[in-house]
C-alpha cells in the first residue's frame, strides 16, 4: 500500500529529531551529567582544606575526569555492542591480565595494591574489570543460552566470574569483588537460569560467608584481612569500638543526622570541615551531601539515581536482542549495587566495603568506567530505537 505523505513526513521528522540528539537517551544523559556536576560542586566545598595551598586540587581533577568521561560515553554510544560479542575471549583475557598486572607491579596504598601508576592518574583495573566482565560473560551466556538448564553450564559461568573476583579480593578489594558477584547473579537471572540453580548458588554463597567469617578464623585460618573483619564487626555493632572501626560509621550517621531538612551549609558542616568525617571525598561523599544540604540535597541526589536506574531498566526491557539485554542488565546491576551499598553504609544498614558512589565519589577510574558503562547503555538504546524506527517505516510503506 502506498504510504500517505502525512505518515512519511511524520516518520522523516522523527528520524531528524533522533539525529539531532545523536540517538541518545536524553533522560539517562541528563541524570549522568547532573550527578557529575553535583559531585564537582560538593567537592568544591568539602575538600578546599584537604591539600594545603591547593583548594581546588580534587575539584579540577574530578571536572577533568567528568569531561573525559562524557567524551568516552559519547564514543561508546556509537559502538555496535553486538560486535563486542565476537571478541569475548580477548575481552576476558584483557580483564584477567590487567588484574594480574596490578598484583605484580601495582602501587600500594593504605594496605591495598589496587592501582597502576600512569602519567596523569592512578588507574584501577578492578573498576574497568566490571565492564569487561559484563561484556565477556554476556557473550558466553548467549553462546550457551540453549544449555542454561544444565548445571554444568551454570557452574562454568560462575567459575568464569569467580576467577577475577578472587583475584580482586587478593589485592585486597572486597567491594569490587562483591560487585562482580552481583553482576553475575543478575546476568544469570536476566538470561532465565532455573530458579533451582539460583537458589543453590544463594545457599552456597551463604555457606561460604559463614565459613570465611566464622569457621576458618576459629581454626586459625584468615582469608580476609583483619581490618575487613573489623569493618564487618563494626557494622553489626558499631558502638563496641567507636574510636576504631566504628568511628567512620558513627561520624557518617552524625553528619547526615545533623543536616536535618535543609542542611547546615558549607560553613556549618563541622563534621566535614573539621575532618571528623574520614574519606569525605570518596566513600562518604553522600554523608557530605546529607550534612551540608540535608534531606532536600540527599533527595535530589537520590532522584538523579532513580532517574538513571529507571532509564537503565527501560533500556534493558527494550533491547533488540539477548546480548544487548544482558549488557544492559549487567550495567544496571553494577550501578544499582554500588548505589545501594555505598549509601547503605553511610547510614548504617550495610557494612563498609569501599564501594564508590557512581559519578559522585572522587576517582578517575570510577568516573571514567561509569561513563563508559552508561555509553554502552546508550548504544543498546540507540540500536533498539533504530530497529523500532525501521519497523515503523516498513509498516508505513506497506
KOLDO-702292 format. One line per field, with one value per residue (C-alpha): x, y, z; residue number from 1. Coordinates in steps of 0.001 Angstrom, whole numbers. Example, Ala and Ser with C-alpha at 12.3 -4.5 7.8 and 13.67 -1.06 7.14 Angstrom:
BEGIN
east	[12300, 13670]
north	[-4500, -1060]
up	[7800, 7140]
resi	[1, 2]
END
This chain:
BEGIN
east	[0, 1227, 2305, 490, 2554, 1492, 2799, 6007, 6586, 5972, 8473, 11077, 10547, 11110, 14257, 15534, 14902, 16758, 19686, 19777, 20281, 22622, 20272, 20959, 18542, 18331, 16960, 19859, 22298, 20810, 20983, 24657, 25563, 23576, 25405, 28896, 28011, 26741, 29956, 32156, 30066, 30224, 33979, 34425, 33177, 34228, 37894, 39101, 41299, 42400, 45504, 47430, 47746, 45551, 41887, 40719, 43014, 40243, 37738, 39837, 40715, 37142, 35974, 38586, 37521, 33934, 34686, 36791, 34119, 31385, 33523, 34078, 30323, 29549, 32190, 30872, 27323, 28451, 29797, 27766, 27568, 26780, 30262, 31838, 30286, 32691, 35664, 34644, 37883, 40061, 37916, 38068, 41829, 42294, 40309, 42337, 45617, 45023, 44093, 47145, 49309, 48219, 49116, 52599, 53511, 50656, 51054, 50308, 48362, 46566, 47364, 45983, 47585, 44845, 46347, 48761, 50602, 50014, 51359, 48138, 46328, 46239, 44364, 42370, 41952, 39299, 36980, 37396, 37072, 33422, 32510, 34783, 33173, 29714, 30730, 32568, 30118, 27114, 28660, 29402, 25795, 24347, 26518, 25157, 21641, 20104, 22060, 21322, 19180, 22306, 24070, 27423, 26706, 25685, 28753, 31003, 29560, 30063, 33686, 34409, 33124, 34818, 38313, 38500, 36532, 39059, 41977, 40451, 39948, 43669, 44531, 42551, 39387, 36364, 33943, 34782, 34713, 31168, 30193, 31490, 29316, 26244, 26766, 26995, 23825, 21816, 23149, 22052, 18641, 18142, 19207, 16498, 18565, 16485, 15375, 16737, 20201, 19841, 18696, 21626, 24068, 22499, 22879, 26495, 27182, 25669, 27624, 30840, 30262, 29788, 32939, 35084, 33821, 33325, 34565, 38022, 39005, 38018, 40761, 43310, 42847, 42290, 41152, 40070, 42357, 41938, 40603, 37962, 36721, 36757, 34610, 32029, 32089, 31600, 28585, 26965, 27645, 29274, 29280, 31668, 34738, 33613, 37185, 38415, 36452, 33126, 34430, 33650, 30094, 29383, 30722, 28765, 25485, 26177, 26865, 23712, 21558, 22942, 21834, 18144, 15810, 17860, 21421, 23979, 25669, 29410, 30462, 28261, 29162, 31657, 31869, 33226, 35048, 36917, 37770, 35787, 34323, 37043, 37149, 34592, 35580, 35358, 33456, 31465, 30634, 26902, 27384, 28733, 25601, 23422, 25240, 25538, 22187, 20091, 17120, 16500, 20027, 20062, 16651, 17941, 20879, 18628, 16216, 19029, 19985, 16354, 16195, 19469, 18361, 14854, 16241, 18724, 15887, 13844, 16736, 17041, 13410, 13592, 16881, 16597, 18431, 19529, 23124, 22010, 19610, 22353, 24787, 22113, 21241, 24863, 25411, 22177, 23286, 26693, 25191, 22326, 24527, 27096, 24454, 22668, 25825, 27537, 24527, 23602, 26987, 26776, 23520, 24467, 22418, 25341, 28926, 31743, 33338, 34924, 32395, 32383, 29210, 28920, 29761, 29780, 32857, 36171, 38300, 39349, 38898, 35439, 34159, 35559, 34350, 30885, 30581, 31838, 29137, 26466, 27758, 27142, 23602, 23182, 24408, 21866, 19153, 20149, 20098, 16663, 15362, 16888, 15182, 11865, 12181, 12941, 9836, 7738, 8972, 8168, 4629, 4198, 5378, 3124]
north	[0, 3495, 5479, 8765, 11982, 12778, 9474, 9777, 13329, 12240, 9414, 11736, 14234, 11569, 10460, 14040, 14600, 11377, 12582, 15936, 14310, 11666, 8846, 9366, 8635, 12214, 11356, 8963, 11549, 14280, 12087, 11286, 14921, 16033, 13618, 14576, 18277, 17713, 15822, 18685, 21184, 19102, 18603, 22361, 22896, 19637, 19464, 23060, 22457, 18904, 19812, 22794, 25595, 23821, 24296, 23069, 20037, 17441, 19701, 20311, 16662, 15488, 18026, 16748, 13161, 14209, 15916, 12994, 10606, 12326, 12040, 8366, 7872, 9503, 7374, 4170, 5057, 4791, 1264, -1634, -3654, -6838, -6762, -6952, -10371, -11713, -10633, -12260, -14217, -11164, -9096, -11747, -12152, -8367, -8306, -11109, -9727, -6224, -7540, -9830, -6915, -4761, -7589, -7687, -4030, -2102, 803, 3, 2474, 2064, -1640, -2424, -2888, -1750, 847, 1124, 4429, 6336, 9781, 11617, 9445, 6086, 3525, 877, -2248, -3732, -856, -1488, -5198, -4663, -3609, -6178, -8920, -7802, -7910, -11248, -13090, -11858, -13239, -16575, -16840, -16032, -18682, -21273, -19984, -23277, -25107, -22816, -25564, -27683, -27398, -27662, -24513, -22558, -23810, -22797, -19278, -18969, -20153, -17606, -14889, -16175, -16155, -12340, -11844, -13872, -12093, -8742, -9941, -10699, -7007, -6796, -5140, -6807, -4144, -4678, -8454, -8187, -6073, -8858, -11363, -9115, -8636, -12399, -13078, -10545, -11828, -15343, -14022, -11997, -14981, -17089, -19507, -22052, -20885, -24076, -23159, -19634, -20996, -23403, -20602, -18458, -21260, -21792, -18066, -18025, -21118, -19591, -16435, -18478, -20495, -17442, -15284, -17894, -21404, -20722, -17993, -20407, -22813, -20074, -19592, -15971, -15385, -11791, -9053, -8113, -4657, -6214, -8453, -5464, -3470, -6229, -6436, -2677, -2944, -5491, -3400, -18, 1031, -1759, 229, 3711, 5023, 2388, 637, 2025, 5582, 6099, 4855, 6905, 10095, 9447, 8951, 12066, 14128, 13008, 13466, 16948, 18059, 17675, 19132, 21749, 21152, 23114, 24731, 24612, 26712, 24944, 21423, 20791, 17017, 17628, 20941, 19845, 16418, 14372, 12508, 10360, 9810, 12563, 12941, 9235, 6587, 9007, 11757, 11102, 11946, 15343, 15905, 14999, 17288, 20314, 20130, 17922, 15876, 18111, 17689, 13960, 13682, 15445, 13034, 10019, 11358, 11552, 7964, 6911, 8521, 6860, 3411, 3781, 4554, 1679, -727, 722, 73, -3469, -4219, -2643, -4218, -5721, -8974, -11066, -9850, -6229, -7102, -8883, -5981, -3544, -5841, -6140, -2375, -1818, -4345, -2668, 775, -323, -2452, 304, 2940, 723, -467, 2934, 4883, 1973, 2004, 5753, 5303, 2076, -571, -2047, -2892, -583, -2246, 621, 619, 4075, 6031, 6171, 9607, 11146, 9686, 11237, 8996, 8851, 5114, 5026, 8069, 7020, 3419, 4529, 6837, 4011, 1735, 4400, 4770, 1049, 1549, 4378, 2081, -620, 2045, 3520, 109, -622, 2713, 2102, -1292, 192, 3011, 545, -1479, 1694, 2634, -841, -602, 2876, 1721, -1352]
up	[0, -803, 2287, 2731, 2580, 6151, 7507, 5523, 6765, 10349, 10001, 8498, 11309, 13956, 12163, 12044, 15738, 16557, 14509, 16283, 19681, 18316, 19210, 22929, 25727, 26953, 30397, 31028, 29717, 31919, 35043, 34439, 33779, 36821, 39121, 37967, 38303, 41849, 42607, 41432, 43413, 46602, 46272, 45878, 49424, 51071, 50017, 49995, 53064, 52243, 50216, 51652, 49123, 46555, 47495, 44080, 43841, 43816, 42078, 38979, 38623, 39081, 36486, 34030, 34673, 34060, 30742, 29513, 30776, 28795, 25673, 26443, 26894, 23560, 21840, 23447, 22407, 18764, 19195, 17871, 21092, 19157, 17616, 21069, 21478, 18855, 20977, 24239, 24685, 24117, 26482, 29209, 28760, 28986, 32238, 33844, 32521, 33886, 37343, 37452, 36306, 39211, 41601, 40079, 39558, 41150, 43556, 47194, 49320, 52664, 52764, 49290, 45887, 43510, 41186, 38280, 38178, 34926, 33939, 34802, 37341, 39075, 37027, 38918, 36733, 39030, 38034, 34304, 35036, 35997, 32451, 30817, 32918, 31755, 28092, 28258, 30495, 28491, 25306, 26976, 28187, 24749, 23105, 25534, 26060, 24930, 27616, 30570, 32067, 32583, 35902, 34135, 32126, 35208, 37035, 34135, 34167, 37916, 37668, 34930, 37271, 40421, 38881, 38522, 41755, 43755, 42077, 43027, 46609, 46723, 46199, 48605, 47249, 48793, 47490, 43814, 44262, 45612, 42585, 40317, 42183, 41945, 38199, 37681, 39668, 37657, 34321, 35245, 36264, 33077, 30963, 32574, 34649, 36566, 39993, 41497, 40229, 41624, 44988, 45098, 44312, 47031, 49542, 48545, 48917, 52409, 53412, 52047, 54102, 57286, 56564, 55805, 58675, 61415, 60750, 59292, 61804, 64597, 63444, 62797, 59044, 57988, 54396, 54999, 56217, 59898, 59016, 56737, 59534, 61893, 59463, 59327, 63117, 63348, 61027, 63350, 66470, 65755, 69419, 70503, 69464, 68373, 68261, 65795, 63046, 64264, 64005, 60310, 60638, 63753, 62166, 58968, 60827, 62898, 59759, 57951, 61033, 61671, 58198, 59084, 56421, 54582, 55780, 57752, 54761, 53962, 56943, 59465, 58305, 61099, 60557, 57071, 57538, 60660, 59186, 61667, 58680, 57027, 53266, 52743, 49082, 48206, 50175, 52347, 49877, 50404, 54087, 52994, 50907, 53866, 56279, 54024, 52218, 54444, 53337, 50325, 48976, 49631, 47986, 44862, 44570, 45127, 42495, 39963, 40738, 40467, 37006, 35986, 37100, 35671, 32234, 32549, 33343, 30468, 28081, 29437, 28590, 25128, 23943, 20471, 21326, 24288, 24241, 24444, 27262, 29195, 28774, 29941, 32837, 33891, 33809, 35734, 38364, 38653, 39171, 41435, 43688, 44140, 44891, 47405, 49184, 49314, 50564, 52815, 54518, 55176, 57108, 58846, 57026, 55045, 56013, 54960, 51927, 49991, 47144, 45439, 44764, 40933, 39460, 42961, 44657, 43628, 41431, 37807, 37257, 38824, 36931, 33556, 33839, 34931, 31933, 29696, 31094, 30528, 26978, 26422, 27727, 25217, 22445, 23359, 23479, 20110, 18432, 19857, 18589, 15178, 14953, 16031, 13509, 10708, 11582, 11622, 8169, 6841, 8218, 6762, 3364, 3371]
resi	[1, 2, 3, 4, 5, 6, 7, 8, 9, 10, 11, 12, 13, 14, 15, 16, 17, 18, 19, 20, 21, 22, 23, 24, 25, 26, 27, 28, 29, 30, 31, 32, 33, 34, 35, 36, 37, 38, 39, 40, 41, 42, 43, 44, 45, 46, 47, 48, 49, 50, 51, 52, 53, 54, 55, 56, 57, 58, 59, 60, 61, 62, 63, 64, 65, 66, 67, 68, 69, 70, 71, 72, 73, 74, 75, 76, 77, 78, 79, 80, 81, 82, 83, 84, 85, 86, 87, 88, 89, 90, 91, 92, 93, 94, 95, 96, 97, 98, 99, 100, 101, 102, 103, 104, 105, 106, 107, 108, 109, 110, 111, 112, 113, 114, 115, 116, 117, 118, 119, 120, 121, 122, 123, 124, 125, 126, 127, 128, 129, 130, 131, 132, 133, 134, 135, 136, 137, 138, 139, 140, 141, 142, 143, 144, 145, 146, 147, 148, 149, 150, 151, 152, 153, 154, 155, 156, 157, 158, 159, 160, 161, 162, 163, 164, 165, 166, 167, 168, 169, 170, 171, 172, 173, 174, 175, 176, 177, 178, 179, 180, 181, 182, 183, 184, 185, 186, 187, 188, 189, 190, 191, 192, 193, 194, 195, 196, 197, 198, 199, 200, 201, 202, 203, 204, 205, 206, 207, 208, 209, 210, 211, 212, 213, 214, 215, 216, 217, 218, 219, 220, 221, 222, 223, 224, 225, 226, 227, 228, 229, 230, 231, 232, 233, 234, 235, 236, 237, 238, 239, 240, 241, 242, 243, 244, 245, 246, 247, 248, 249, 250, 251, 252, 253, 254, 255, 256, 257, 258, 259, 260, 261, 262, 263, 264, 265, 266, 267, 268, 269, 270, 271, 272, 273, 274, 275, 276, 277, 278, 279, 280, 281, 282, 283, 284, 285, 286, 287, 288, 289, 290, 291, 292, 293, 294, 295, 296, 297, 298, 299, 300, 301, 302, 303, 304, 305, 306, 307, 308, 309, 310, 311, 312, 313, 314, 315, 316, 317, 318, 319, 320, 321, 322, 323, 324, 325, 326, 327, 328, 329, 330, 331, 332, 333, 334, 335, 336, 337, 338, 339, 340, 341, 342, 343, 344, 345, 346, 347, 348, 349, 350, 351, 352, 353, 354, 355, 356, 357, 358, 359, 360, 361, 362, 363, 364, 365, 366, 367, 368, 369, 370, 371, 372, 373, 374, 375, 376, 377, 378, 379, 380, 381, 382, 383, 384, 385, 386, 387, 388, 389, 390, 391, 392, 393, 394, 395, 396, 397, 398]
END
